[in-house]
Amino acid sequence: MGADSIVFLFDVDNTLLDNDRVTADLRRYLGETFGAEIQTRYWAIFEALRAELGYADYLGALQRFRVERPCDPHVLDVSEFLLEYPFRDRVFPGTLESVAACARLGTVAILSDGDAVFQPRKITRSGLRAAAGGRVLVYTHKERMLGDVAARLPAARYVMIDDKRRILAALKTAWGTRVTTVFAAQGHYASDPAQAAASPGPDVRVETIAELAALAPGLACA
């Protein structure tokens, strides 16, 4: 890429894909399969593991859950539910149009946090890997890996689209005017007071990812 190149970096969960609905579907499935008490136990394990790792690990939590229920065949059904989930149905309206609009102006790529199995599968099965031209980066803490991001996707300028203001603030602090940060006010983090306190604030706010298609030319010229 040349000196005037621009790279659009897209988060996945609650930015391009409605992960809150995925979680709600899993919660309902666990309740129907195991009952309320056991469902609550899975989410307790899930949250403990997230605190330990710093990212959501659905399959890792299931592995730990299985240790407590080694003879329950339904645990394997939960694995199948997760791996075969219809993620394409949870892509936000207007997502593919917005990604395509950005692709006409520069390079697009996925920049996500997550585990090494479930998160890449989600990105592929949702159609987002194809939409990004196969350019997918998944780290445990993406805000700590910006040197690697820049090495793999060198550009004069970046646009980062994310639903977490904390992540956007970290990129802005690291890259300054080299990056334009876009806050997608979707999902449960949009109303999180801790996220709202993140500084510096985002450069641009969109209420839905569909709005980005119209804004993309201006972002490319900012």
C-alpha positions as CSV (number, residue, x, y, z in Angstrom):
1,M,0.0,0.0,0.0
2,G,1.2,3.5,-0.8
3,A,1.8,6.5,1.4
4,D,-1.7,7.8,0.9
5,S,-3.4,4.5,1.8
6,I,-6.1,4.2,4.4
7,V,-7.2,1.1,6.3
8,F,-10.6,0.7,7.8
9,L,-10.5,-1.6,10.9
10,F,-13.8,-3.2,12.0
11,D,-14.5,-4.8,15.4
12,V,-17.0,-7.7,15.2
13,D,-19.1,-8.2,18.3
14,N,-21.9,-5.6,18.6
15,T,-20.2,-3.6,15.9
16,L,-20.9,-5.7,12.8
17,L,-22.7,-8.6,14.5
18,D,-25.4,-8.6,17.2
19,N,-23.5,-10.6,19.8
20,D,-26.0,-9.6,22.5
21,R,-28.6,-11.7,20.6
22,V,-26.2,-14.6,20.3
23,T,-25.7,-14.5,24.0
24,A,-29.4,-14.3,24.6
25,D,-30.0,-17.3,22.4
26,L,-27.3,-19.3,24.2
27,R,-28.8,-18.3,27.6
28,R,-32.2,-19.6,26.5
29,Y,-30.7,-22.8,25.1
30,L,-28.9,-23.5,28.3
31,G,-32.0,-22.9,30.3
32,E,-34.0,-25.3,28.2
33,T,-31.3,-27.9,28.2
34,F,-30.2,-27.8,31.9
35,G,-32.6,-25.6,33.8
36,A,-32.1,-22.2,35.4
37,E,-29.7,-23.3,38.2
38,I,-27.2,-25.0,35.8
39,Q,-27.5,-22.2,33.3
40,T,-26.6,-19.7,36.0
41,R,-23.5,-21.9,36.9
42,Y,-22.3,-21.8,33.3
43,W,-22.5,-18.0,33.2
44,A,-20.7,-17.8,36.5
45,I,-17.8,-19.9,35.0
46,F,-18.0,-17.7,31.9
47,E,-17.6,-14.5,33.8
48,A,-14.8,-15.8,36.0
49,L,-12.9,-16.9,32.9
50,R,-13.5,-13.6,31.2
51,A,-12.0,-11.8,34.3
52,E,-9.1,-14.1,34.1
53,L,-8.4,-13.9,30.4
54,G,-9.7,-10.4,29.6
55,Y,-11.9,-11.6,26.7
56,A,-15.1,-13.8,26.3
57,D,-14.3,-17.5,25.9
58,Y,-17.5,-19.4,25.4
59,L,-15.8,-22.7,24.5
60,G,-13.3,-22.4,27.3
61,A,-16.1,-21.8,29.8
62,L,-17.8,-24.9,28.4
63,Q,-14.7,-27.0,29.0
64,R,-14.7,-25.9,32.6
65,F,-18.4,-26.5,32.8
66,R,-17.8,-30.0,31.5
67,V,-15.4,-30.8,34.4
68,E,-18.3,-30.4,36.8
69,R,-20.7,-32.5,34.6
70,P,-18.4,-35.1,33.0
71,C,-21.2,-37.6,32.4
72,D,-23.8,-35.3,30.9
73,P,-24.1,-35.8,27.2
74,H,-25.9,-32.5,26.8
75,V,-22.6,-30.7,27.2
76,L,-21.6,-31.9,23.8
77,D,-24.9,-30.6,22.4
78,V,-24.0,-27.1,23.7
79,S,-20.7,-27.3,21.8
80,E,-22.6,-28.2,18.6
81,F,-25.0,-25.3,19.3
82,L,-22.1,-22.8,19.5
83,L,-20.1,-24.1,16.6
84,E,-23.1,-24.4,14.2
85,Y,-24.9,-21.2,15.3
86,P,-26.3,-19.3,12.3
87,F,-24.1,-16.2,12.8
88,R,-25.0,-14.9,9.4
89,D,-28.5,-14.2,10.7
90,R,-27.1,-11.9,13.4
91,V,-25.1,-9.6,11.2
92,F,-26.6,-6.1,11.7
93,P,-28.6,-4.6,8.8
94,G,-26.5,-2.5,6.6
95,T,-23.2,-4.1,7.7
96,L,-22.2,-5.5,4.4
97,E,-23.1,-2.3,2.6
98,S,-21.0,-0.3,5.0
99,V,-18.0,-2.6,4.7
100,A,-18.3,-2.5,0.9
101,A,-18.5,1.3,0.9
102,C,-15.3,1.5,2.9
103,A,-13.6,-1.1,0.6
104,R,-14.2,1.2,-2.3
105,L,-12.1,3.8,-0.6
106,G,-9.3,1.8,1.0
107,T,-8.5,-1.5,2.6
108,V,-10.9,-3.1,5.0
109,A,-10.0,-5.6,7.7
110,I,-11.4,-7.2,10.8
111,L,-9.7,-6.4,14.1
112,S,-11.2,-8.4,17.0
113,D,-10.5,-9.8,20.4
114,G,-11.3,-13.4,21.3
115,D,-10.2,-17.0,21.5
116,A,-8.4,-18.9,18.7
117,V,-11.3,-21.2,17.7
118,F,-14.8,-19.8,18.3
119,Q,-14.1,-16.2,17.3
120,P,-12.5,-17.0,13.9
121,R,-15.4,-19.5,13.3
122,K,-17.9,-16.8,14.1
123,I,-16.2,-14.4,11.7
124,T,-16.2,-16.9,8.9
125,R,-19.7,-18.3,9.3
126,S,-21.2,-14.8,9.5
127,G,-19.7,-13.9,6.1
128,L,-17.6,-11.2,7.6
129,R,-14.3,-12.8,6.7
130,A,-15.3,-12.8,3.1
131,A,-16.6,-9.2,3.3
132,A,-13.2,-8.1,4.6
133,G,-11.3,-9.9,1.8
134,G,-10.0,-12.5,4.2
135,R,-8.1,-9.9,6.2
136,V,-8.8,-10.9,9.8
137,L,-6.8,-10.3,12.9
138,V,-7.9,-11.8,16.2
139,Y,-5.9,-11.0,19.4
140,T,-6.5,-11.5,23.1
141,H,-6.0,-7.8,23.6
142,K,-6.0,-6.0,20.3
143,E,-5.2,-2.6,21.8
144,R,-1.9,-4.0,23.0
145,M,-1.0,-5.3,19.5
146,L,-1.1,-2.1,17.5
147,G,2.5,-2.6,16.4
148,D,1.7,-5.9,14.8
149,V,-1.5,-4.4,13.3
150,A,0.5,-1.7,11.6
151,A,3.2,-4.1,10.4
152,R,0.6,-6.4,8.8
153,L,-1.6,-3.6,7.5
154,P,0.7,-0.6,6.9
155,A,-1.1,2.6,6.1
156,A,-0.8,6.4,6.3
157,R,-4.1,6.6,8.1
158,Y,-6.5,4.3,9.9
159,V,-10.2,4.4,10.7
160,M,-11.3,2.1,13.7
161,I,-14.9,1.3,14.1
162,D,-15.8,-0.3,17.5
163,D,-18.6,-0.4,20.1
164,K,-16.2,0.0,23.0
165,R,-15.1,3.5,23.7
166,R,-12.2,2.1,25.9
167,I,-10.7,0.5,22.8
168,L,-11.2,3.6,20.7
169,A,-9.5,5.7,23.4
170,A,-6.5,3.4,23.5
171,L,-6.0,3.6,19.7
172,K,-6.4,7.3,19.8
173,T,-3.8,7.6,22.5
174,A,-1.4,5.4,20.7
175,W,-1.9,6.7,17.1
176,G,-3.1,10.2,17.6
177,T,-4.2,12.0,14.4
178,R,-3.1,8.9,12.4
179,V,-6.4,7.3,13.4
180,T,-10.1,8.4,13.2
181,T,-12.1,6.6,15.8
182,V,-15.8,5.7,15.1
183,F,-18.0,4.7,18.0
184,A,-20.9,2.3,17.0
185,A,-23.4,2.9,19.7
186,Q,-24.9,-0.6,19.6
187,G,-25.1,-3.3,22.2
188,H,-24.9,-3.3,25.9
189,Y,-21.5,-1.4,26.1
190,A,-23.2,1.7,24.6
191,S,-24.8,2.5,27.9
192,D,-21.9,1.3,30.1
193,P,-20.8,4.2,32.4
194,A,-17.3,2.8,32.6
195,Q,-17.0,2.9,28.8
196,A,-18.5,6.4,28.7
197,A,-15.7,7.7,30.9
198,A,-13.0,6.6,28.4
199,S,-10.9,9.5,27.2
200,P,-10.2,10.7,24.7
201,G,-13.7,10.4,23.3
202,P,-14.4,9.1,19.8
203,D,-14.1,11.3,16.8
204,V,-17.4,10.1,15.2
205,R,-20.5,8.4,16.6
206,V,-23.0,6.4,14.7
207,E,-26.1,5.0,16.1
208,T,-26.1,2.0,13.7
209,I,-23.4,0.5,11.6
210,A,-25.6,1.1,8.5
211,E,-24.9,4.9,8.9
212,L,-21.3,4.3,8.1
213,A,-21.9,3.7,4.4
214,A,-22.9,7.4,3.9
215,L,-20.1,8.7,6.1
216,A,-17.3,6.6,4.6
217,P,-16.2,9.2,2.0
218,G,-15.8,11.9,4.6
219,L,-13.9,9.6,6.9
220,A,-11.5,8.8,4.1
221,C,-10.8,12.5,3.5
222,A,-10.6,13.5,7.2
